[in-house]
Amino acid sequence: MRLLRLAVETQRWDLAAHTIVLGTASVLKETNKANASQSKGNKRGTKGKPER
């Protein structure tokens, strides 16, 4: 994260904060994508369905 280093070196705290927020959002988005693809098969369960 060169942008974060540059922001801290020039003491641009607003830019540093925005960089951290964008980085965190990106990580969370990727984590949610990975979790969603793992749980796709579990969306429809067999609870409450009569046996054939």
Secondary structure as GFF3:
##gff-version 3
##sequence-region A 1 52
A	DSSP	alpha_helix	2	9	.	.	.	ID=ss1
A	DSSP	alpha_helix	13	39	.	.	.	ID=ss2
A	DSSP	three_ten_helix	40	42	.	.	.	ID=ss3
###
